[in-house]
């Protein structure tokens, strides 16, 4: 028994014991990487949706998105709506890929996609309406 107690006190035994208790709790590295990637995607998606909400509001009001650098209407509205959301504010202020959503070309494309979505909803509504459906068919025959 004495030799067993001495063995338990050795550095090697403690290292093996620590390895046996710590390593199984670490988990699969690939799985942890996928989880982190999904968290990052979700955060970026939420950031994009918040920017799209701001763009949609400004477009509906007929207010220009652009202005002085950092002082434009889009950025100011985003800051106002998300002043209590630390992750959104960090995304806005950091220099990373998420700034691509604030680029003029991306903003124009988002507005175009929103306009197409509105047009498709209107067309679906017209198609459902019996009167407009009949009129559309008559007009289509004359064209």
C-alpha positions in Angstrom: 0.0 0.0 0.0 2.8 2.3 0.8 4.4 2.1 -2.7 1.0 2.7 -4.2 0.5 5.9 -2.2 4.0 7.0 -3.2 3.2 6.3 -6.9 0.0 8.5 -6.6 2.2 11.4 -5.5 4.6 11.3 -8.4 4.6 13.9 -11.2 4.0 11.3 -13.9 0.9 9.9 -12.2 -0.6 13.4 -11.7 0.0 14.2 -15.3 -1.7 11.0 -16.6 -4.6 11.6 -14.2 -5.0 15.2 -15.4 -4.8 14.0 -19.0 -7.5 11.4 -18.4 -9.9 13.9 -16.7 -9.3 16.9 -19.0 -9.0 15.5 -22.6 -12.4 13.8 -22.8 -14.1 17.1 -21.9 -12.4 19.0 -24.8 -14.6 17.4 -27.5 -14.0 17.1 -31.2 -12.0 20.0 -32.7 -13.9 19.8 -36.0 -17.2 19.9 -34.2 -16.1 22.9 -32.1 -14.9 24.6 -35.3 -18.2 24.1 -37.0 -20.0 25.4 -34.0 -17.9 28.6 -34.0 -18.4 29.0 -37.7 -22.2 28.7 -37.3 -22.1 31.3 -34.5 -20.1 33.6 -36.7 -22.6 33.1 -39.7 -25.5 33.7 -37.4 -24.0 36.9 -36.1 -23.2 38.1 -39.6 -26.7 37.3 -40.8 -28.2 39.2 -37.9 -26.0 42.2 -38.8 -27.0 42.1 -42.4 -30.7 41.9 -41.5 -30.3 44.9 -39.3 -28.7 46.9 -42.1 -31.4 45.8 -44.5 -34.1 47.0 -42.0 -32.3 50.4 -42.0 -32.0 50.5 -45.8 -35.7 49.5 -46.2 -36.8 52.3 -43.8 -34.7 55.0 -45.5 -35.8 53.8 -48.9 -39.5 53.9 -47.9 -39.1 57.4 -46.5 -37.2 58.6 -49.6 -34.2 59.5 -47.6 -30.7 59.3 -49.0 -28.6 56.5 -47.6 -25.2 58.2 -48.3 -23.6 61.3 -46.9 -20.4 62.3 -45.2 -18.2 59.3 -44.4 -19.3 57.8 -41.1 -22.0 60.4 -40.8 -24.4 59.2 -43.4 -28.1 58.5 -42.8 -27.7 54.7 -42.9 -24.9 54.6 -40.3 -26.6 57.1 -38.0 -30.0 55.2 -38.2 -28.1 51.9 -37.5 -26.4 53.4 -34.5 -29.7 54.8 -33.2 -31.6 51.5 -33.5 -28.8 49.3 -32.2 -27.3 51.5 -29.5 -28.1 48.8 -26.8 -26.8 45.9 -29.0 -23.1 45.6 -28.2 -22.4 43.0 -30.9 -24.0 45.1 -33.6 -22.0 48.2 -32.6 -18.8 46.2 -32.5 -19.5 44.8 -36.0 -20.1 48.4 -37.2 -17.0 49.8 -35.7 -14.6 46.9 -36.4 -12.6 46.7 -39.6 -13.7 43.4 -40.9 -15.6 41.8 -43.8 -18.9 43.0 -42.5 -18.2 46.5 -43.8 -18.9 45.1 -47.2 -22.6 45.5 -46.4 -22.0 49.3 -46.1 -20.5 49.6 -49.6 -22.5 51.6 -52.1 -22.7 48.7 -54.6 -24.0 46.3 -52.0 -26.6 48.8 -50.8 -27.8 49.3 -54.4 -28.1 45.6 -54.9 -30.1 45.2 -51.6 -32.5 47.9 -52.7 -32.9 46.3 -56.1 -33.6 42.9 -54.4 -36.2 44.5 -52.1 -37.9 46.2 -55.1 -38.1 42.9 -56.9 -39.6 41.3 -53.8 -42.3 44.0 -53.6 -43.0 43.6 -57.3 -43.4 39.9 -57.0 -45.8 40.3 -54.0 -47.9 42.8 -56.0 -48.0 40.5 -59.0 -49.1 37.6 -56.8 -51.8 39.8 -55.4 -53.0 40.9 -58.8 -53.0 37.2 -59.9 -55.2 36.3 -57.0 -57.7 39.1 -57.6 -60.4 37.9 -59.9 -61.1 41.3 -61.7 -57.5 42.1 -62.3 -56.9 38.5 -63.5 -59.6 38.9 -66.1 -58.4 42.3 -67.2 -54.9 41.1 -67.4 -55.9 38.2 -69.7 -57.9 40.6 -72.0 -55.0 43.1 -72.2 -52.7 40.2 -72.9 -54.8 39.1 -75.8 -54.8 42.5 -77.4 -51.0 42.8 -77.1 
